């Protein structure tokens, strides 16, 4: 690990030594089964943690419920809770380099992404959501109730915290997506138990420590480590969990949604995406190519909103592909902690093998496969890959790959291109590339996705709701929609 800031390196090493396992009631728990946490750049062990079982998950829920029932957090005044969350943001900012290094070493991504996105964006997000703590409100209603005769009424609505929240987060942006769930839940007055992915538990555990340091009472924000099949299932089915929020695959999201409905718990699901770019004939080709590289290869394509299928007008198609291939040929591979590299590893051997399987099957089906750069034999690397000559019906154009694979398909008529864009079971995000305001205004309402960007892709803001259509999920992250999702709306009617 080569960094100029020795104190941050030492802080990371000290954390790896200090961390043991789940973080419950304000402290690490020395209980569970040992699991190695690996460095994806070489497959070697970073540290070991203790993963919990169903019994520990039950204990985590019980402690979270106790913190909500005794109202140690939700009964604090909104202004006090806001100040604590702002202090939390300050601490994340102060420890940004430490957190970025932990994230990069554990997840594999570029240190540039960890600094700019995982920590930089997250600080802005915490501060935005902290502000909502003092702004949750109901309103008065003018009712016309005719009985009993002569009675008068005062009626109003109010928002109350939904209660115990179970948050289950993925391995691609473990810290940032955890904050997307934890902070609005805390701002609403809830207590949270969070399960990170088994591959990437480290940054979330450090966040939990910082939250307590900021003043979040012990037991209000707990982290339970363990497998999805055991701990995740326990959380999603637990009768004392009032809301489940999950980011991950569509298949697992369906199971969690069914479990929540069975006991009538609230739930929100941010699921898979097979996100298109539609590049019209009048698009600025330089901007479109740069946008494709940024949105398709960000975090090596391990982004739920990444662009992975590109419908390009035939007049631009060949040049678009040529430029993509030329760009990836010059990319250098190495560990994410090295600021000079472009290609970083995928999160795990399993994910590496999955992505390579998609590429090999596309080759077997007759597509043109261009592999850029060269990657080390050790670690979980996959070269950035451009696929052309594929049909819209092929697997690489329809299934979420979650890797650095960009499939380019030509179209002649804009209606045909739009039809291919919408011909998907998923609808998380999409982008339209055009220099025509008329095309932008005419086509964006017709694209079936929860977020549609024009001449940009994968650009988020805390105030702009983010969530999918179709099999890409239910519910929204960000904005007032996110904070309201952690509340229940109560109607109050007073006769006098």
SULZI-V607538 format. One record per residue. N is the residue number from 1. PHI is phi in whole degrees, 0 to 359 (* if undefined). NEAR is the number of other C-alpha atoms within 8 Angstrom. D_LAST is the distance of its C-alpha to the last C-alpha in Angstrom with 2 decimals. Layout:
BEGIN
N,PHI,NEAR,D_LAST ; N,PHI,NEAR,D_LAST
END
This chain:
BEGIN
1,*,5,70.19 ; 2,252,5,71.50 ; 3,219,6,69.21 ; 4,288,4,69.87 ; 5,275,6,66.96 ; 6,297,7,68.29 ; 7,296,6,65.17 ; 8,290,9,63.05 ; 9,300,12,65.68 ; 10,295,8,65.67 ; 11,295,9,61.87 ; 12,295,12,62.01 ; 13,297,8,64.80 ; 14,294,8,62.98 ; 15,295,9,59.87 ; 16,301,9,62.02 ; 17,284,7,63.43 ; 18,281,6,60.10 ; 19,295,9,58.04 ; 20,236,10,58.21 ; 21,193,14,55.53 ; 22,303,15,51.80 ; 23,244,13,49.53 ; 24,234,15,46.94 ; 25,54,10,44.83 ; 26,88,12,46.62 ; 27,207,7,50.21 ; 28,289,10,52.85 ; 29,252,9,53.46 ; 30,269,8,57.05 ; 31,209,8,56.51 ; 32,132,9,57.49 ; 33,262,8,60.38 ; 34,292,8,62.47 ; 35,224,8,62.36 ; 36,281,9,64.44 ; 37,259,12,62.73 ; 38,259,11,65.32 ; 39,271,13,66.41 ; 40,296,16,66.60 ; 41,285,14,69.43 ; 42,216,8,71.84 ; 43,76,10,70.20 ; 44,271,7,70.63 ; 45,282,9,68.18 ; 46,278,11,65.98 ; 47,195,9,64.42 ; 48,238,10,63.17 ; 49,229,12,59.68 ; 50,255,14,58.37 ; 51,270,15,56.30 ; 52,278,16,53.74 ; 53,244,10,53.47 ; 54,298,9,50.64 ; 55,297,7,50.26 ; 56,290,9,49.86 ; 57,297,13,47.40 ; 58,299,9,45.32 ; 59,295,8,45.55 ; 60,297,13,44.49 ; 61,295,13,41.35 ; 62,298,9,40.58 ; 63,292,11,40.97 ; 64,293,16,38.86 ; 65,296,12,36.08 ; 66,299,9,36.33 ; 67,294,13,35.95 ; 68,281,15,32.74 ; 69,294,6,31.33 ; 70,273,6,32.06 ; 71,60,8,30.49 ; 72,291,9,33.56 ; 73,248,14,33.23 ; 74,291,11,29.76 ; 75,273,7,28.22 ; 76,294,8,30.60 ; 77,297,7,29.08 ; 78,307,8,29.74 ; 79,294,8,32.22 ; 80,292,8,34.15 ; 81,297,13,34.41 ; 82,298,13,35.56 ; 83,297,9,38.23 ; 84,294,11,39.48 ; 85,293,15,39.84 ; 86,293,11,41.63 ; 87,296,10,43.88 ; 88,300,14,44.53 ; 89,300,12,45.61 ; 90,299,9,47.90 ; 91,292,10,49.50 ; 92,298,13,50.09 ; 93,293,10,51.70 ; 94,295,7,53.80 ; 95,257,8,54.98 ; 96,301,11,55.34 ; 97,293,9,59.08 ; 98,301,11,58.88 ; 99,297,13,56.16 ; 100,297,13,58.13 ; 101,293,13,61.27 ; 102,302,11,59.53 ; 103,296,15,58.10 ; 104,293,14,61.47 ; 105,296,13,63.49 ; 106,277,14,61.18 ; 107,268,14,60.29 ; 108,104,16,63.50 ; 109,291,17,62.16 ; 110,298,16,63.64 ; 111,299,13,62.83 ; 112,297,7,62.11 ; 113,292,10,59.23 ; 114,299,14,57.93 ; 115,286,12,57.94 ; 116,281,9,56.56 ; 117,258,10,54.10 ; 118,298,13,53.28 ; 119,258,15,52.79 ; 120,299,11,52.64 ; 121,296,9,50.05 ; 122,296,11,48.09 ; 123,298,12,47.68 ; 124,298,10,46.23 ; 125,295,10,43.93 ; 126,300,14,42.57 ; 127,294,11,41.88 ; 128,299,10,40.15 ; 129,291,13,37.86 ; 130,302,15,37.23 ; 131,296,9,35.68 ; 132,287,12,32.96 ; 133,306,13,31.69 ; 134,267,8,29.83 ; 135,237,6,28.81 ; 136,291,8,26.80 ; 137,206,6,23.49 ; 138,252,8,20.72 ; 139,207,7,18.94 ; 140,276,8,15.74 ; 141,233,8,15.42 ; 142,269,6,14.42 ; 143,269,7,13.30 ; 144,233,4,13.88 ; 145,269,5,12.31 ; 146,265,6,13.24 ; 147,215,6,11.95 ; 148,290,5,10.74 ; 149,302,5,11.67 ; 150,87,5,9.50 ; 151,286,9,6.26 ; 152,241,6,5.42 ; 153,224,10,6.05 ; 154,242,12,7.88 ; 155,230,12,11.04 ; 156,203,11,14.24 ; 157,245,12,17.48 ; 158,216,11,19.54 ; 159,255,12,23.13 ; 160,237,10,24.27 ; 161,299,12,27.94 ; 162,292,11,29.27 ; 163,126,12,31.02 ; 164,277,16,34.75 ; 165,249,15,36.87 ; 166,256,15,40.46 ; 167,247,14,42.55 ; 168,238,14,46.02 ; 169,239,14,48.24 ; 170,270,11,51.72 ; 171,262,12,55.02 ; 172,279,9,55.61 ; 173,227,8,53.23 ; 174,300,16,52.03 ; 175,286,11,50.67 ; 176,295,11,49.15 ; 177,290,11,47.40 ; 178,300,14,46.13 ; 179,294,10,44.48 ; 180,303,11,43.00 ; 181,260,11,41.00 ; 182,292,12,40.59 ; 183,292,12,39.42 ; 184,297,13,36.48 ; 185,295,15,35.41 ; 186,294,10,35.58 ; 187,300,15,33.86 ; 188,281,16,30.89 ; 189,99,12,30.86 ; 190,278,17,32.75 ; 191,250,17,35.76 ; 192,230,15,38.91 ; 193,242,16,42.03 ; 194,241,14,44.69 ; 195,245,14,47.90 ; 196,280,16,50.62 ; 197,296,15,53.55 ; 198,299,9,56.35 ; 199,288,11,58.78 ; 200,225,12,56.76 ; 201,268,11,54.76 ; 202,287,9,56.01 ; 203,295,12,54.06 ; 204,293,12,50.69 ; 205,295,12,51.68 ; 206,293,10,52.55 ; 207,302,10,49.19 ; 208,298,13,47.44 ; 209,299,10,49.48 ; 210,294,11,48.59 ; 211,297,11,44.85 ; 212,296,11,45.04 ; 213,300,8,47.16 ; 214,289,11,44.54 ; 215,121,9,41.91 ; 216,293,12,40.25 ; 217,301,10,39.82 ; 218,306,9,42.34 ; 219,93,13,41.16 ; 220,278,15,38.71 ; 221,231,17,41.50 ; 222,247,16,44.13 ; 223,235,15,47.18 ; 224,247,17,48.80 ; 225,269,15,52.28 ; 226,154,13,53.68 ; 227,285,10,54.57 ; 228,294,8,52.27 ; 229,293,6,53.35 ; 230,256,10,52.35 ; 231,290,16,49.88 ; 232,300,12,48.36 ; 233,296,10,47.91 ; 234,300,11,46.34 ; 235,295,12,43.75 ; 236,288,12,42.91 ; 237,256,11,42.56 ; 238,289,7,40.91 ; 239,293,6,37.69 ; 240,267,8,36.32 ; 241,266,15,36.78 ; 242,269,12,33.66 ; 243,211,14,35.47 ; 244,244,17,39.16 ; 245,236,12,40.66 ; 246,224,14,44.32 ; 247,236,12,47.05 ; 248,168,12,50.32 ; 249,286,8,52.15 ; 250,297,11,50.73 ; 251,298,6,52.12 ; 252,290,8,50.39 ; 253,301,15,47.18 ; 254,299,8,47.08 ; 255,297,8,47.47 ; 256,293,13,44.65 ; 257,299,11,42.35 ; 258,298,8,43.19 ; 259,298,10,42.58 ; 260,293,15,39.14 ; 261,296,9,38.16 ; 262,301,7,39.45 ; 263,244,8,36.72 ; 264,57,6,34.17 ; 265,271,11,34.44 ; 266,289,9,34.07 ; 267,204,10,37.43 ; 268,222,12,39.20 ; 269,227,14,42.92 ; 270,249,15,45.32 ; 271,246,16,48.50 ; 272,292,14,51.99 ; 273,215,13,53.33 ; 274,239,17,56.55 ; 275,270,14,56.00 ; 276,264,13,58.16 ; 277,248,16,59.62 ; 278,250,14,60.55 ; 279,254,13,63.31 ; 280,280,11,64.12 ; 281,299,10,67.50 ; 282,267,7,66.41 ; 283,290,10,64.99 ; 284,284,9,66.38 ; 285,294,8,68.48 ; 286,301,6,68.65 ; 287,295,8,64.87 ; 288,294,12,64.48 ; 289,295,11,67.07 ; 290,298,8,65.57 ; 291,295,11,62.10 ; 292,294,11,63.49 ; 293,295,10,65.13 ; 294,293,8,62.08 ; 295,279,12,59.56 ; 296,273,14,61.91 ; 297,249,14,63.49 ; 298,304,11,60.66 ; 299,53,11,60.64 ; 300,56,14,63.46 ; 301,78,14,61.14 ; 302,273,12,58.83 ; 303,222,9,55.74 ; 304,299,9,53.19 ; 305,262,10,53.11 ; 306,301,16,56.88 ; 307,281,15,58.84 ; 308,226,14,61.34 ; 309,232,13,62.34 ; 310,235,13,63.70 ; 311,259,15,64.27 ; 312,240,17,66.70 ; 313,306,14,68.28 ; 314,304,10,71.85 ; 315,294,6,73.28 ; 316,251,10,71.79 ; 317,304,12,71.93 ; 318,295,8,75.34 ; 319,291,7,74.95 ; 320,302,11,71.44 ; 321,296,11,72.89 ; 322,300,8,75.91 ; 323,292,9,73.86 ; 324,298,11,71.60 ; 325,297,12,74.67 ; 326,298,8,76.34 ; 327,293,8,73.32 ; 328,287,12,72.94 ; 329,297,9,76.70 ; 330,268,8,76.52 ; 331,277,11,73.74 ; 332,255,11,74.55 ; 333,258,12,73.17 ; 334,169,13,72.35 ; 335,295,12,69.69 ; 336,298,16,66.43 ; 337,289,12,66.95 ; 338,275,11,69.94 ; 339,290,8,68.65 ; 340,270,5,71.71 ; 341,268,13,71.10 ; 342,251,9,69.38 ; 343,257,14,69.37 ; 344,246,16,67.52 ; 345,287,16,67.20 ; 346,284,17,64.66 ; 347,288,13,62.50 ; 348,204,9,64.55 ; 349,299,9,67.66 ; 350,299,6,65.57 ; 351,292,9,64.04 ; 352,302,13,67.48 ; 353,295,8,69.00 ; 354,297,9,66.20 ; 355,294,12,66.67 ; 356,298,9,70.46 ; 357,296,8,70.16 ; 358,301,11,68.35 ; 359,295,12,71.10 ; 360,295,8,73.92 ; 361,293,8,72.55 ; 362,298,14,72.18 ; 363,296,10,75.83 ; 364,296,7,76.89 ; 365,275,6,75.15 ; 366,99,8,77.23 ; 367,285,11,74.95 ; 368,274,9,76.47 ; 369,244,11,75.39 ; 370,248,8,75.97 ; 371,259,11,75.45 ; 372,259,13,75.28 ; 373,67,12,76.35 ; 374,227,7,77.56 ; 375,239,11,75.54 ; 376,295,8,76.58 ; 377,284,5,77.49 ; 378,273,8,75.45 ; 379,85,11,71.69 ; 380,251,14,69.36 ; 381,272,14,70.39 ; 382,224,12,70.39 ; 383,293,11,72.13 ; 384,300,13,70.13 ; 385,232,13,71.03 ; 386,251,15,71.15 ; 387,246,13,71.41 ; 388,233,11,72.67 ; 389,71,9,74.16 ; 390,265,14,71.30 ; 391,266,7,69.61 ; 392,297,8,65.90 ; 393,275,6,66.07 ; 394,290,9,67.51 ; 395,304,8,65.62 ; 396,293,11,65.73 ; 397,264,13,63.87 ; 398,236,10,61.18 ; 399,256,7,60.51 ; 400,289,8,58.89 ; 401,266,9,61.80 ; 402,61,9,60.14 ; 403,201,11,63.38 ; 404,278,13,65.54 ; 405,237,14,66.52 ; 406,245,12,66.21 ; 407,255,13,67.02 ; 408,248,15,68.07 ; 409,230,14,68.25 ; 410,277,9,69.45 ; 411,219,11,68.05 ; 412,256,8,69.48 ; 413,249,7,66.65 ; 414,299,9,63.20 ; 415,294,6,61.61 ; 416,293,9,63.64 ; 417,298,13,62.58 ; 418,295,10,58.90 ; 419,297,8,59.31 ; 420,291,10,60.76 ; 421,304,12,57.99 ; 422,275,9,55.36 ; 423,277,6,57.45 ; 424,206,9,55.93 ; 425,287,6,53.48 ; 426,255,14,52.08 ; 427,202,18,50.25 ; 428,281,19,49.39 ; 429,208,14,51.05 ; 430,200,16,53.78 ; 431,222,13,55.55 ; 432,241,15,57.23 ; 433,241,14,60.22 ; 434,199,15,61.19 ; 435,262,7,62.09 ; 436,258,7,60.61 ; 437,298,7,57.15 ; 438,299,6,57.21 ; 439,298,8,57.93 ; 440,299,11,55.21 ; 441,289,8,52.53 ; 442,282,8,53.81 ; 443,264,8,54.27 ; 444,302,9,51.47 ; 445,294,7,48.84 ; 446,267,6,51.30 ; 447,274,11,51.93 ; 448,271,8,50.01 ; 449,205,12,48.91 ; 450,291,11,45.81 ; 451,229,10,47.58 ; 452,236,11,50.30 ; 453,261,10,52.38 ; 454,240,10,54.85 ; 455,60,11,58.05 ; 456,198,10,56.67 ; 457,199,12,55.63 ; 458,58,7,53.79 ; 459,246,5,52.16 ; 460,242,5,48.66 ; 461,219,6,46.01 ; 462,303,11,42.93 ; 463,271,8,40.68 ; 464,257,8,42.14 ; 465,304,12,40.83 ; 466,227,9,43.62 ; 467,176,14,43.76 ; 468,255,19,45.64 ; 469,263,13,45.77 ; 470,54,8,47.28 ; 471,281,11,48.73 ; 472,272,16,48.20 ; 473,132,16,44.74 ; 474,223,10,40.98 ; 475,100,10,38.71 ; 476,230,12,39.50 ; 477,265,11,40.67 ; 478,76,14,40.10 ; 479,66,10,37.63 ; 480,297,9,33.83 ; 481,299,10,34.40 ; 482,290,12,35.92 ; 483,295,15,33.22 ; 484,296,10,30.48 ; 485,292,8,32.64 ; 486,257,13,32.05 ; 487,233,11,28.26 ; 488,242,10,25.76 ; 489,268,8,22.91 ; 490,248,8,19.55 ; 491,262,8,16.52 ; 492,238,8,13.07 ; 493,231,8,9.96 ; 494,243,7,6.50 ; 495,270,7,3.79 ; 496,212,6,0.00
END
